[in-house]
């Protein structure tokens, strides 16, 4: 039986060759935990990338990066504004509440899982400033969103300005941050700290990494507490150099951008074949289609693997290593429906 042509998640993609080579090179004795020579390079590498002095902490999962960031920005009695389809709400099994020791998620709507300033103001305006109600303390957005839409620097800056006026910390879930930067062609700083973001979860696993993500803190006030939280969360790996090696390999030569561009281009090819079947514009590496059960069955019968995404919808996700022949075959199959 032929192997399925997989378009269900970029989490299932292969590890890119640069990362594998870096892991082999790191397989030698060095200081343990985060005291090794590779981990020591991370702050400088990311400070150069973002054009600002930052604290860069490796962790193993995006959930950990998100939740350590939220714990830094929001006290246990506070509230975190996010979209109702946000990963921290839908797919993290209560981890934000666990890591923050009880902070409440305050949910808003918005097309394509995008949060707007009006939506944030609408939810925060209903909360009395007294001890009987959870007080908003942070905003979390995802870029690219869970529906593959990209926030522009101006959109992020508008939310950042609102956060400052309301006294909210500002977190960005950047599981697909690379795809957003590749789409916009902007400087990473324009999409983060220059727009008011305090903490960024920078995703690498979906983009060709093996087991490493990065929490970026754009200010120093949360650094020390977050180092302790990372240890307490079981995320201070004794051989942390293997995480640092992956991350540095992706940064060198802009491998992270090369991989993201490849994934975006594959998704754009599928979007071009989909026509009016598109649920939303394709701006990163996720494609959402309007399809009938019979049509999804027909695509699967041809060997394509993907997720059903609610009634009458399917989600297709491309990756850095999507085989161009398989992308073309799927595009042709979609066009033929």
C-alpha positions as CSV (number, residue, x, y, z in Angstrom):
1,X,0.0,0.0,0.0
2,X,1.3,3.4,-1.0
3,X,2.2,5.8,1.9
4,X,-0.3,8.5,2.5
5,X,0.4,12.0,1.1
6,X,0.3,13.9,4.4
7,X,-1.2,17.3,4.6
8,X,-2.7,17.1,8.1
9,X,-0.1,18.9,10.2
10,X,3.3,20.6,9.9
11,X,4.1,19.0,13.3
12,X,4.6,15.7,11.3
13,X,7.2,17.2,9.0
14,X,10.7,15.8,8.8
15,X,13.6,17.4,10.7
16,X,15.6,19.6,8.3
17,X,19.1,18.5,7.4
18,X,20.8,21.5,9.1
19,X,19.2,20.6,12.4
20,X,20.2,17.0,12.2
21,X,23.8,18.0,11.4
22,X,23.8,20.4,14.4
23,X,22.5,17.7,16.7
24,X,25.4,15.4,15.7
25,X,27.9,18.2,16.1
26,X,26.5,18.9,19.6
27,X,27.0,15.3,20.7
28,X,30.1,15.9,22.8
29,X,30.7,16.7,26.4
30,X,29.9,20.2,27.6
31,X,28.5,21.9,30.7
32,X,25.0,20.7,31.7
33,X,21.6,22.4,31.7
34,X,21.9,25.9,30.0
35,X,25.5,26.6,30.9
36,X,26.9,25.2,27.6
37,X,28.6,27.1,24.9
38,X,25.6,26.8,22.5
39,X,23.0,28.0,25.0
40,X,25.2,30.9,25.8
41,X,24.9,32.1,22.2
42,X,21.1,32.3,22.1
43,X,20.6,35.7,23.7
44,X,23.1,37.3,21.3
45,X,21.7,35.5,18.3
46,X,18.1,36.6,18.9
47,X,19.1,40.1,20.0
48,X,20.8,40.4,16.6
49,X,17.7,39.0,14.8
50,X,15.2,41.3,16.5
51,X,17.4,44.4,16.7
52,X,17.0,44.6,20.5
53,X,18.5,43.0,23.6
54,X,16.3,40.0,24.5
55,X,16.3,37.0,26.8
56,X,15.9,33.8,24.7
57,X,15.0,30.6,26.7
58,X,14.8,27.2,25.0
59,X,11.9,24.9,25.9
60,X,10.6,21.7,24.4
61,X,7.1,22.6,23.4
62,X,5.0,25.5,22.2
63,X,2.6,25.0,25.1
64,X,5.4,25.5,27.5
65,X,6.6,28.6,25.8
66,X,3.1,30.1,25.7
67,X,2.4,29.3,29.3
68,X,5.7,30.5,30.8
69,X,5.1,33.7,28.9
70,X,1.6,34.1,30.3
71,X,2.7,33.2,33.8
72,X,5.2,36.1,33.5
73,X,2.6,38.5,32.3
74,X,-0.5,37.6,34.3
75,X,-1.0,36.9,38.1
76,X,-3.2,34.1,39.3
77,X,-6.2,36.4,39.9
78,X,-5.9,38.0,36.5
79,X,-7.5,37.4,33.1
80,X,-5.9,36.8,29.7
81,X,-7.9,38.0,26.7
82,X,-7.6,35.7,23.7
83,X,-9.6,34.5,20.7
84,X,-12.1,31.6,21.4
85,X,-10.2,29.6,18.8
86,X,-6.8,30.3,20.2
87,X,-4.5,27.4,20.8
88,X,-4.2,28.3,24.5
89,X,-8.0,27.9,24.8
90,X,-8.7,25.0,22.5
91,X,-5.6,22.8,22.4
92,X,-3.5,23.1,25.6
93,X,-5.6,21.1,28.1
94,X,-5.8,23.9,30.7
95,X,-2.1,24.4,30.7
96,X,-2.3,28.3,30.8
97,X,-4.5,28.0,33.9
98,X,-2.1,25.5,35.4
99,X,1.1,27.5,34.8
100,X,-0.4,30.8,35.9
101,X,-2.0,29.1,39.0
102,X,-5.5,30.0,38.0
103,X,-5.6,33.0,35.6
104,X,-8.9,33.0,33.6
105,X,-9.1,33.1,29.8
106,X,-11.4,35.9,28.6
107,X,-12.6,34.9,25.2
108,X,-13.4,37.1,22.2
109,X,-14.6,36.4,18.6
110,X,-13.3,37.5,15.2
111,X,-13.0,36.2,11.7
112,X,-10.2,33.8,11.1
113,X,-9.2,33.7,14.8
114,X,-8.0,37.3,14.6
115,X,-8.4,39.6,17.6
116,X,-9.2,43.3,17.0
117,X,-8.9,46.3,19.4
118,X,-12.7,46.6,19.4
119,X,-13.1,43.0,20.5
120,X,-10.6,43.5,23.4
121,X,-12.2,46.7,24.5
122,X,-15.7,45.1,24.4
123,X,-14.7,42.3,26.8
124,X,-12.6,44.5,29.1
125,X,-15.3,47.2,29.3
126,X,-17.7,44.8,30.9
127,X,-15.4,44.1,33.9
128,X,-15.8,46.2,37.0
129,X,-12.6,47.4,38.7
130,X,-13.3,45.7,42.0
131,X,-12.1,42.7,44.0
132,X,-15.1,40.6,43.0
133,X,-14.2,40.2,39.3
134,X,-11.2,38.8,37.5
135,X,-9.1,41.8,36.2
136,X,-7.7,41.7,32.7
137,X,-3.9,41.6,32.8
138,X,-2.7,40.3,29.4
139,X,-3.6,39.8,25.8
140,X,-2.5,36.8,23.8
141,X,-2.7,36.6,20.0
142,X,-1.5,34.0,17.5
143,X,0.5,35.0,14.4
144,X,-0.2,33.3,12.0
145,X,-3.6,32.6,13.5
146,X,-5.1,29.1,13.9
147,X,-6.9,29.8,10.6
148,X,-3.8,30.8,8.8
149,X,-4.4,34.6,8.7
150,X,-1.5,36.9,9.3
151,X,-1.4,40.1,11.5
152,X,0.4,43.0,9.9
153,X,2.8,45.1,11.9
154,X,0.2,47.9,11.9
155,X,-2.5,45.5,13.3
156,X,-0.1,44.3,16.0
157,X,0.9,47.8,16.8
158,X,-2.8,48.8,17.2
159,X,-3.2,46.0,19.7
160,X,0.0,46.9,21.4
161,X,-1.1,50.5,21.9
162,X,-4.4,49.4,23.4
163,X,-2.5,47.0,25.7
164,X,-0.4,50.0,27.0
165,X,-3.5,52.1,27.6
166,X,-5.2,49.3,29.5
167,X,-2.2,48.1,31.4
168,X,-2.1,44.7,29.7
169,X,0.9,42.5,29.0
170,X,1.1,41.5,25.4
171,X,1.9,37.9,24.3
172,X,2.2,36.5,20.8
173,X,1.9,32.8,20.1
174,X,4.3,32.5,17.3
175,X,4.1,28.8,16.5
176,X,4.1,29.9,12.9
177,X,5.8,33.2,13.4
178,X,8.3,32.3,10.7
179,X,5.4,31.9,8.2
180,X,4.0,35.3,9.1
181,X,7.4,37.0,8.7
182,X,7.9,35.2,5.4
183,X,4.5,36.3,4.1
184,X,5.0,39.9,5.1
185,X,8.7,40.3,4.2
186,X,9.1,42.5,7.3
187,X,11.7,42.7,10.0
188,X,10.9,40.4,12.9
189,X,11.1,43.3,15.3
190,X,8.4,45.2,13.4
191,X,6.0,42.3,14.1
192,X,7.0,42.0,17.8
193,X,8.6,44.4,20.2
194,X,8.4,47.5,18.0
195,X,4.6,46.8,17.9
196,X,4.4,46.5,21.7
197,X,4.8,42.7,22.2
198,X,6.3,41.8,25.6
199,X,6.8,38.1,25.1
200,X,6.9,35.9,22.0
201,X,6.7,32.1,21.7
202,X,8.9,31.5,18.6
203,X,8.1,28.2,17.0
204,X,10.7,26.0,15.4
205,X,9.3,22.4,15.5
206,X,6.6,23.1,12.9
207,X,9.3,24.6,10.6
208,X,11.9,21.9,10.5
209,X,13.1,21.6,14.1
210,X,13.0,18.4,16.2
211,X,12.2,19.3,19.8
212,X,13.0,23.0,20.4
213,X,11.0,26.1,20.8
214,X,12.0,29.5,22.2
215,X,10.5,31.9,24.6
216,X,11.6,35.5,23.8
217,X,11.3,38.1,26.5
218,X,11.6,41.7,25.2
219,X,12.2,43.2,28.6
220,X,14.4,42.2,31.6
221,X,11.8,42.5,34.3
222,X,10.5,38.9,34.0
223,X,13.8,37.2,33.3
224,X,14.7,35.9,36.7
225,X,11.2,34.7,37.7
226,X,10.9,32.9,34.3
227,X,14.2,31.1,34.8
228,X,12.8,29.7,38.0
229,X,9.5,28.9,36.5
230,X,11.2,27.0,33.6
231,X,13.0,24.8,36.1
232,X,9.9,24.2,38.2
233,X,8.0,23.2,35.1
234,X,10.6,20.5,34.3
235,X,11.9,22.3,31.3
236,X,15.5,22.9,32.3
237,X,16.9,20.0,30.3
238,X,20.2,18.6,31.5
239,X,21.5,18.4,27.9
240,X,20.1,21.7,26.8
241,X,22.8,22.1,24.2
242,X,20.8,19.8,21.9
243,X,17.9,22.3,22.0
244,X,20.2,25.3,21.5
245,X,22.0,23.5,18.6
246,X,18.7,23.1,16.7
247,X,17.7,26.7,17.2
248,X,21.1,28.1,16.1
249,X,21.1,25.9,13.1
250,X,17.7,27.3,12.0
251,X,18.9,30.9,12.5
252,X,22.2,30.6,10.6
253,X,21.7,31.4,7.0
254,X,18.0,32.2,7.6
255,X,17.0,28.5,7.4
256,X,13.9,29.4,9.4
257,X,12.8,31.8,6.7
258,X,13.7,29.5,3.8
259,X,11.7,26.7,5.3
260,X,8.7,29.0,6.0
261,X,8.7,30.4,2.5
262,X,8.7,26.8,1.1
263,X,5.7,25.9,3.2
264,X,3.8,29.1,2.3
265,X,4.5,28.6,-1.4
266,X,3.1,25.1,-1.3
267,X,-0.1,26.4,0.4
268,X,-0.4,29.1,-2.2
269,X,-0.3,26.5,-4.9
270,X,-3.2,24.6,-3.2
271,X,-5.1,27.9,-2.8
272,X,-4.8,28.6,-6.4
273,X,-6.5,25.4,-7.3
274,X,-9.3,25.8,-4.7
275,X,-11.0,28.8,-6.1
276,X,-14.3,29.7,-4.3
277,X,-13.9,26.6,-2.1
278,X,-11.6,28.7,0.2
279,X,-13.1,29.4,3.6
280,X,-10.6,32.2,4.2
281,X,-7.7,33.7,2.3
282,X,-4.5,31.7,2.4
283,X,-1.7,33.8,4.0
284,X,0.6,31.3,5.6
285,X,0.7,27.5,5.3
286,X,-2.8,26.4,6.2
287,X,-5.6,26.0,3.7
288,X,-9.3,25.6,4.7
289,X,-11.7,24.2,2.1
290,X,-15.4,23.9,1.8
291,X,-16.1,20.3,0.9
292,X,-18.8,17.7,1.2
293,X,-18.3,14.4,2.9
294,X,-18.3,12.7,-0.5
295,X,-15.5,15.0,-1.7
296,X,-13.4,14.4,1.4
297,X,-13.8,10.7,0.9
298,X,-12.8,11.1,-2.8
299,X,-9.6,12.9,-1.8
300,X,-8.7,10.4,0.8
301,X,-9.3,7.6,-1.7
302,X,-6.6,9.2,-3.8
303,X,-4.2,8.9,-0.9
304,X,-4.4,12.4,0.7
305,X,-4.3,12.7,4.5
306,X,-5.8,15.7,6.2
307,X,-8.1,16.8,9.0
308,X,-11.8,17.4,8.8
309,X,-12.4,20.8,10.3
310,X,-16.0,21.2,11.4
311,X,-19.1,20.5,9.2
312,X,-18.3,20.9,5.6
313,X,-14.7,22.0,6.0
314,X,-11.3,20.4,5.7
315,X,-7.9,21.7,6.8
316,X,-4.8,21.2,4.7
317,X,-1.4,22.1,6.1
318,X,1.8,22.3,4.1
319,X,5.3,22.1,5.5
320,X,8.9,23.0,4.7
321,X,9.4,19.6,3.1
322,X,6.1,19.2,1.3
323,X,6.9,17.1,-1.8
324,X,6.2,19.4,-4.9
325,X,4.8,16.3,-6.7
326,X,2.4,15.6,-4.0
327,X,1.4,19.3,-3.8
328,X,0.7,19.3,-7.5
329,X,-1.3,16.1,-7.3
330,X,-3.4,17.5,-4.5
331,X,-4.0,20.7,-6.4
332,X,-5.1,18.8,-9.4
333,X,-7.4,16.6,-7.2
334,X,-9.0,19.7,-5.6
335,X,-9.5,21.4,-9.0
336,X,-11.2,18.2,-10.3
337,X,-13.7,17.9,-7.5
